[in-house]
Amino acid sequence: MAIHKLRALEYLVTVVEHGGFAAAARRLGVAAPSVHRLVSALEAELGVPLLDRSATPLRPTPDAMRYVERARQLVGEIDSLDASLRDRAAAPTGTVVVAAQSVVIQFVLSEVLPRFHEQFPGVRVDLRDAGTNRDLAQLGADLLLQFGWPPPQDAILRTLAHTRWLIVAAPSFWARHGVPQHPSDLARLPCALFRTPYGEVMRHWVFDREGERAEVEVDGWLIGDHRAALDAPVFAGQIVARLNDLTTLQGLREGTLQPVLLEWVGQSSPPLSLLLRKALARQPRVRAFVDFIAAEAESMTRQRLPAGLPPVPVAQRPEWFKRRVG
């Protein structure tokens, strides 16, 4: 079908919808004589009048009513087709380089990346394990995702979610050792000791309960900086762990992890942070990824367990971080 025929149908439908040639021309952004001329040419080609020009407003002739309705459907389908192509052409494309802490890869990105691809099929993700590095320039990444506080650098810092420390172990562990009634009870139990990228071993656990402060030095037989290795003896019922709640959802749902001391608020639980290169903040592919991850993080916080606990407080940087990093 020739383009002028499609345009004539569009003009015809617009004339009927707006009641006249002048009103249709204003809606279409063209001159009224052009609308009149093309509709008249369509009538001449078909050999039948399509508009009752004696009526005010203009309306289809009785013989043309079905024709105009079909034309309206056709024009709508063409508009939809054109819009889908424009949307696809305008969709973000290219590669976004994402560096992430291994625990973020394990508990956040591994679940959400398939959904990102479904929503933005034109964007390729170059995912890199940041290891102990938190410097965007050295990583060669567009953005960095981590649980914690990235060191100061020339980049945009966005907090995606605040987290809550949970003291957890396998139910079998609590059955053997007893459930602690006070944070000080943790000093007698073997605990998983996490080493930060800055070399700090997290032995000093601080809690608050309605203004009452409790500090405990924990110990254990396993020190490490890899979450999967630390998790294994926790699920095996051998040690206690202090984990942020956004990484415990599956264990809590399945009952393989049991939280205790829920009335106590662990201090300095690391937020889910995103660090973004300033020069790329307006790039469509980067903006699409950032907005998507932010929405996913919000969804995770709504699903956090255990349910019914007070809102998560905004955590302050721990003293060791201030000393070592700034």
C-alpha positions as CSV (number, residue, x, y, z in Angstrom):
1,M,0.0,0.0,0.0
2,A,1.4,3.4,-1.0
3,I,2.4,5.8,1.7
4,H,0.0,8.4,0.4
5,K,-2.9,5.9,0.9
6,L,-1.9,5.3,4.5
7,R,-1.7,9.1,5.1
8,A,-5.1,9.6,3.4
9,L,-6.6,7.0,5.8
10,E,-5.0,8.8,8.8
11,Y,-6.4,12.1,7.5
12,L,-9.8,10.6,7.0
13,V,-9.9,9.2,10.6
14,T,-8.7,12.5,12.1
15,V,-11.4,14.4,10.2
16,V,-14.1,12.1,11.6
17,E,-12.7,12.2,15.1
18,H,-12.4,16.0,15.2
19,G,-15.4,16.9,13.1
20,G,-13.9,18.9,10.3
21,F,-10.9,19.6,8.0
22,A,-9.6,22.6,9.9
23,A,-9.7,20.9,13.2
24,A,-8.0,17.8,11.8
25,A,-5.3,19.9,10.2
26,R,-4.6,21.5,13.5
27,R,-4.3,18.1,15.1
28,L,-2.1,16.8,12.4
29,G,0.1,19.9,12.2
30,V,-0.6,20.4,8.4
31,A,-2.5,22.8,6.2
32,A,-6.3,22.3,5.9
33,P,-6.2,22.3,2.1
34,S,-3.8,19.3,2.2
35,V,-6.2,17.3,4.4
36,H,-9.1,18.2,2.1
37,R,-7.1,17.3,-1.0
38,L,-5.9,13.9,0.2
39,V,-9.3,12.8,1.5
40,S,-10.9,13.9,-1.7
41,A,-8.3,11.9,-3.7
42,L,-9.1,8.9,-1.6
43,E,-12.8,9.3,-2.3
44,A,-12.1,9.6,-6.0
45,E,-10.0,6.5,-6.0
46,L,-12.7,4.5,-4.3
47,G,-15.5,6.0,-6.3
48,V,-17.8,6.7,-3.3
49,P,-18.2,9.6,-0.9
50,L,-16.8,8.9,2.5
51,L,-17.9,12.1,4.3
52,D,-21.3,13.7,4.7
53,R,-20.2,17.2,4.0
54,S,-23.7,18.6,4.8
55,A,-23.4,17.5,8.4
56,T,-21.9,19.6,11.2
57,P,-19.7,18.2,12.5
58,L,-18.6,16.1,9.5
59,R,-19.4,12.4,9.8
60,P,-19.0,9.3,7.6
61,T,-21.7,8.6,5.0
62,P,-23.8,5.5,5.9
63,D,-22.0,3.4,3.3
64,A,-18.6,4.5,4.7
65,M,-19.1,4.0,8.4
66,R,-17.6,0.5,8.4
67,Y,-14.8,1.6,6.1
68,V,-13.9,4.4,8.5
69,E,-14.0,2.1,11.5
70,R,-11.6,-0.4,9.8
71,A,-9.4,2.5,8.8
72,R,-9.3,3.7,12.4
73,Q,-8.1,0.2,13.5
74,L,-5.5,0.1,10.8
75,V,-4.1,3.5,11.6
76,G,-3.9,2.5,15.3
77,E,-2.0,-0.7,14.4
78,I,0.4,1.3,12.2
79,D,1.0,3.8,15.0
80,S,1.7,1.0,17.4
81,L,4.1,-0.6,15.0
82,D,5.9,2.6,14.5
83,A,6.1,3.3,18.2
84,S,7.5,-0.2,18.9
85,L,10.3,0.4,16.4
86,R,11.1,3.9,17.8
87,D,11.2,2.4,21.3
88,R,13.5,-0.3,20.2
89,A,15.8,2.2,18.4
90,A,15.8,4.4,21.5
91,A,16.4,1.5,23.9
92,P,19.8,1.6,25.6
93,T,22.6,-0.3,23.9
94,G,26.3,-1.0,24.5
95,T,28.3,-2.4,27.3
96,V,28.2,-1.5,31.0
97,V,31.2,-2.6,33.0
98,V,30.2,-3.6,36.5
99,A,32.7,-4.3,39.3
100,A,31.2,-5.9,42.4
101,Q,32.2,-7.4,45.7
102,S,31.9,-11.1,45.6
103,V,29.1,-11.2,48.2
104,V,27.1,-8.8,46.0
105,I,27.6,-11.0,43.0
106,Q,26.6,-14.0,45.0
107,F,23.5,-12.6,46.7
108,V,22.3,-9.8,44.5
109,L,23.5,-9.8,40.9
110,S,23.3,-13.6,40.3
111,E,19.5,-13.3,40.9
112,V,18.7,-10.1,39.2
113,L,20.9,-10.1,36.0
114,P,18.5,-12.4,34.1
115,R,15.7,-9.9,34.7
116,F,17.9,-7.0,33.6
117,H,18.6,-8.7,30.3
118,E,14.9,-9.4,29.7
119,Q,14.2,-5.7,30.2
120,F,17.2,-4.3,28.4
121,P,18.3,-6.9,25.8
122,G,20.5,-4.4,24.0
123,V,22.8,-3.8,26.9
124,R,25.8,-6.1,27.5
125,V,27.1,-6.5,31.1
126,D,30.8,-7.0,31.7
127,L,30.8,-8.2,35.3
128,R,34.1,-8.2,37.2
129,D,34.8,-9.5,40.7
130,A,36.4,-6.5,42.4
131,G,38.3,-8.7,44.9
132,T,39.7,-6.4,47.5
133,N,39.9,-3.4,45.2
134,R,37.5,-0.5,45.7
135,D,39.0,2.0,43.3
136,L,36.9,2.6,40.1
137,A,39.7,3.8,38.0
138,Q,42.0,0.9,38.9
139,L,39.1,-1.6,38.2
140,G,38.4,0.0,34.8
141,A,34.7,-0.1,35.7
142,D,31.7,2.1,35.0
143,L,30.4,1.4,38.5
144,L,31.1,-0.5,41.6
145,L,28.6,-2.4,43.9
146,Q,29.6,-3.4,47.4
147,F,28.2,-3.9,50.9
148,G,30.0,-1.2,52.8
149,W,31.5,2.3,52.4
150,P,33.6,2.8,49.3
151,P,36.8,4.8,49.9
152,P,36.6,8.5,48.9
153,Q,37.2,9.1,45.2
154,D,36.0,11.3,42.3
155,A,32.7,9.5,41.7
156,I,29.0,9.6,42.6
157,L,28.1,7.6,45.7
158,R,24.5,6.2,46.0
159,T,23.2,4.2,48.9
160,L,20.8,1.6,47.5
161,A,19.7,-0.1,50.8
162,H,20.5,-0.1,54.5
163,T,21.0,-3.4,56.1
164,R,20.6,-5.0,59.6
165,W,23.1,-7.3,61.2
166,L,21.6,-10.7,62.1
167,I,23.3,-13.2,64.4
168,V,22.6,-16.6,62.9
169,A,23.5,-20.2,63.1
170,A,22.0,-23.5,62.0
171,P,19.2,-24.7,64.3
172,S,21.3,-27.7,65.2
173,F,24.0,-25.4,66.5
174,W,21.6,-23.6,68.9
175,A,20.2,-27.0,70.0
176,R,23.7,-28.1,71.1
177,H,25.0,-24.9,72.5
178,G,21.8,-23.1,73.7
179,V,20.4,-19.9,72.4
180,P,22.2,-16.8,73.6
181,Q,20.2,-14.5,75.8
182,H,22.6,-11.6,75.8
183,P,25.3,-10.5,73.3
184,S,28.0,-11.3,75.9
185,D,27.0,-15.0,75.5
186,L,28.6,-14.9,72.0
187,A,32.1,-14.7,73.6
188,R,31.9,-18.4,74.5
189,L,30.8,-19.5,71.1
190,P,32.9,-20.2,67.9
191,C,32.1,-17.4,65.5
192,A,33.0,-16.8,61.8
193,L,35.6,-14.0,61.6
194,F,35.4,-11.9,58.5
195,R,38.4,-10.1,57.2
196,T,37.6,-6.8,55.3
197,P,39.4,-5.7,52.2
198,Y,41.5,-3.4,54.4
199,G,42.8,-6.2,56.6
200,E,40.6,-5.6,59.6
201,V,39.3,-8.8,61.2
202,M,35.8,-8.2,62.5
203,R,36.1,-9.5,66.1
204,H,34.5,-6.5,67.9
205,W,30.7,-6.7,67.7
206,V,28.7,-3.8,69.1
207,F,25.0,-3.9,69.9
208,D,22.3,-1.5,71.1
209,R,19.0,-2.2,72.8
210,E,16.9,0.9,73.6
211,G,20.0,2.9,74.6
212,E,21.8,0.0,76.3
213,R,25.1,-0.7,74.7
214,A,26.8,-4.1,74.6
215,E,30.3,-4.8,73.2
216,V,31.7,-8.3,72.8
217,E,35.0,-9.7,71.5
218,V,34.2,-12.9,69.5
219,D,36.6,-15.6,68.4
220,G,36.6,-18.7,66.2
221,W,38.6,-21.2,64.3
222,L,38.0,-19.7,60.8
223,I,39.1,-16.3,59.6
224,G,38.4,-15.4,55.9
225,D,37.4,-12.8,53.4
226,H,35.3,-15.2,51.1
227,R,31.7,-15.4,52.1
228,A,31.0,-18.9,50.6
229,A,33.9,-20.4,52.6
230,L,32.7,-18.8,55.8
231,D,29.1,-19.8,55.2
232,A,29.9,-23.5,54.8
233,P,30.6,-24.3,58.5
234,V,27.7,-22.0,59.5
235,F,25.2,-24.2,57.5
236,A,27.0,-27.3,58.8
237,G,26.1,-26.3,62.4
238,Q,29.7,-25.6,63.5
239,I,29.9,-21.8,64.0
240,V,27.9,-18.6,64.5
241,A,27.9,-15.8,61.9
242,R,27.0,-12.1,61.9
243,L,25.5,-11.5,58.4
244,N,23.7,-8.6,56.9
245,D,20.0,-9.4,56.4
246,L,19.9,-8.9,52.6
247,T,22.2,-11.9,52.3
248,T,20.3,-14.3,54.5
249,L,16.9,-14.4,52.8
250,Q,17.2,-17.9,51.4
251,G,18.5,-19.4,54.6
252,L,15.8,-17.8,56.7
253,R,13.0,-18.8,54.3
254,E,14.3,-22.4,54.2
255,G,14.9,-22.6,57.9
256,T,18.5,-23.5,57.6
257,L,19.5,-20.3,59.4
258,Q,18.0,-19.3,62.7
259,P,18.4,-15.7,63.9
260,V,18.8,-14.8,67.6
261,L,19.1,-11.7,69.8
262,L,16.6,-9.9,67.5
263,E,15.9,-7.3,70.2
264,W,19.5,-6.1,69.9
265,V,20.5,-3.8,67.0
266,G,24.0,-4.6,65.6
267,Q,25.9,-1.4,65.0
268,S,27.6,-0.4,61.7
269,S,25.9,-2.9,59.4
270,P,27.1,-2.1,55.9
271,P,24.8,-0.5,53.4
272,L,24.5,-1.7,49.8
273,S,26.5,1.1,48.0
274,L,26.9,2.0,44.4
275,L,29.8,4.1,43.2
276,L,29.4,5.6,39.7
277,R,31.8,7.4,37.4
278,K,30.6,11.0,37.0
279,A,31.2,11.2,33.3
280,L,28.9,8.2,32.7
281,A,26.0,9.2,34.9
282,R,23.9,10.3,31.9
283,Q,24.7,7.4,29.5
284,P,21.5,5.6,28.8
285,R,23.0,2.1,29.3
286,V,24.5,3.1,32.6
287,R,21.4,4.9,33.8
288,A,19.3,1.9,32.9
289,F,21.5,-0.4,34.9
290,V,21.6,2.0,37.9
291,D,17.9,2.5,38.0
292,F,17.2,-1.2,37.6
293,I,19.6,-2.2,40.5
294,A,18.1,0.6,42.7
295,A,14.6,-0.8,42.1
296,E,15.7,-4.4,42.8
297,A,17.4,-3.3,46.0
298,E,14.2,-1.6,47.1
299,S,12.3,-4.8,46.4
300,M,14.8,-6.8,48.4
301,T,14.4,-4.5,51.4
302,R,10.6,-5.0,51.3
303,Q,11.1,-8.8,51.5
304,R,13.7,-8.7,54.3
305,L,13.3,-11.3,57.1
306,P,12.5,-11.7,59.9
307,A,9.3,-9.7,59.3
308,G,8.0,-7.3,61.9
309,L,11.3,-5.9,63.1
310,P,11.7,-2.1,63.6
311,P,12.9,0.0,60.6
312,V,16.6,-0.5,59.8
313,P,18.6,2.4,61.2
314,V,21.1,4.3,59.1
315,A,24.5,2.8,60.0
316,Q,27.5,4.9,60.8
317,R,31.0,4.1,59.6
318,P,32.8,2.0,62.2
319,E,35.8,3.4,64.0
320,W,38.2,1.0,62.3
321,F,37.0,2.2,58.9
322,K,37.6,5.8,59.9
323,R,41.1,5.0,61.0
324,R,42.1,2.9,58.0
325,V,40.2,4.5,55.2
326,G,39.0,7.9,56.2
